[in-house]
Amino acid sequence: MTNPLLTPSTLPYNLPDFAAIRLEHVEPAFEEALKRHAAEIADITTAAEATWANTVEAFELAGQDLDRVMSWFFNLQGTDSTDEFDAVADRIVPKLSAHVDSIYQNDALYQRIKGVDVPEDAESRRLHDELLRRFTRRGADLDAAGKSRLQEINRRLSELSERFGRNLLADTKKLAVEFTRDELAGLSEGQLAAYEDGGRYVVPIELPTTQALQSELEESAARHKLFDASRARGKDTNPDIVLESVALRQERAKLLGFDTHADYVIAEETAGTAAAARQLIADLAPAAAANAEAECKLAGELAGEELGGADWPYWQAKRREEELGIDEAELRKYFPLEQVLTDGVFYAANLLYGITVQKRSDLAGYREDVDVWEVKEEDGTGIGLLLTDYNARPSKRGGAWMSSFVDQSHLAGTKPVVVNVMSISSNLLTIDEVTTLFHEFGHALHGLLSDVRYPSHSGTNVPRDWVEFPSQINENYAFAPEIARNYARHVDTGEVIPAPLLEAMDASRQFGQGFTTAEYLAASAIDLAWHSLPGDVPSDIDAFEADVLRELGLDVEGLEPRYRSTWFNHIFAGGYSAGYYSYLWAEALDADGYQLVAEEGINRETGAKFRETILSKGSSRDYAEAYRAFRGRDKDTRPLLERRGLAGTDA
């Protein structure tokens, strides 16, 4: 029988034929795809005369079978992991790493790309420069011994990353907290129903340290139970992986001519240098810590006692409710999931970009509860497909993300197929979940509205501290009055959210920013500290983290970093090593860029400008130039400081 992973899909937009594909297809398809890709590379290196078409464009088009196999496998491993998936990953990930290394250390291919005549257009020149940097950063200029060691390091890091994520998912499942109904006082009937499991109530652990339910659970003991489970993740299984990963990344950086892994990573980011990223954190930390301490004191006064990390969120929420009149449980009733998605997220995209998003009931996702949507231009021209996978389940890794099954490329003749993933337990959303829904669709727009020639430049194939810019600017539309009034309707009465409540929600954006900023900076500092080590890697993870936080003044009583090392999936299994700072770096662009939107309005003209200068360009244009084309000038950090309640702090 024909392996469905080895032939292009005949479905619209090359949507994978999920009904036909099974896990047993993966390894045979993978092995054959490796051979085909190697043969394609060999054909490039032996062609008679090196031209742009038979060298660079052929390289860009090579490996489509392998891309098809790996996009199916890695997407479904993230959303529906099983022991069988993990076993397959154990066998194929090291081989994939070795295969990629063999390509970028192929001297004949490297020399051919170096010497080819480059077309005059800007996108081709940029691609050529990027390819040469990519080859050198992956060891093309090393001697034989160096290349061999680099292959060993990369193969081992791939294994460690896979194991870290698997351990974290296993711990997350194991540590899901069982409660009695009485212990869950403060939750709505809808929430209770979502957690009910055969007469007991089981609450899954979310990816961040502080759990969302800590702000709602009335019983302190229940809050502690949940918080303690969160902080136990990876403690027995991941410390050795953390330390070995840090040491290997450091060795690799030095092998490639960089002082540290952070220098290696950030040389390709828009920040430019690791020193710039560290300085951003150091500049903001004192004010964030001072604000967090003040917030904790005020929340403690309301509670009548000093607060730790388990209880702080609850009393912070009570203080917000008292000062701003926001009741989170009541507020949820204005945010039914489907209503927020169609009348909010998609409505905003239509206002800004003229696009429509329509459900395709004739197309199937990889699960029954995964919907497929077609995205079209105003004139009906098809743009691509969006898959939405929002329901929480034990097999899904924590957090929220966007990924792709097919990237846009004029050279390859492909249109995008992207997926948004979240883990939502209740049909009625929290403020944070509404924000995340808009955030992830911002990533989806980056992929869907891509308009580039080369696959390497497509959509979200950009630096980490740029990829978050479109997603974070899209968050702003969540509670813009003209958007919110269209979707925020009471689930029981149909009443549009009252203006005073919407105003209070807007005011709440700065409420608790000390805590939010400090927990984020603490995690970013831990990431950069691990990856800025120039020498020996300390063995005591807890002591190392404590030293990092103390040095920056972020060791605030009761405040936990958003992630600690043993459950820091972003940096040890998610590709954000030395890059977690990027969310704040991108927020500086977002806060400044959204000021222009606020001035010009949420309209087609503003959307067209953002689409043309940012969303459509992927990595085909210099990022500073792209921002100036949109904003009319370089970024200003003052809007970020004001948003975060840090005005007066230099950055």
PyMOL commands that set and color helices and strands:
alter all, ss='L'
color gray80, all
select helices_A, chain A and resi 12-14+23-46+52-61+64-79+83-104+107-115+122-137+144-174+182-184+189-195+212-215+220-231+239-255+261-266+274-303+312-324+328-332+337-353+431-448+455-457+464-479+481-487+499-508+513-531+541-552+565-567+569-572+582-600+604-615+623-631+638-643
alter helices_A, ss='H'
color red, helices_A
select strands_A, chain A and resi 177-179+196-197+200-203+356-359+371-376+382-391+401-406+417-424
alter strands_A, ss='S'
color yellow, strands_A
deselect
rebuild
show_as cartoon
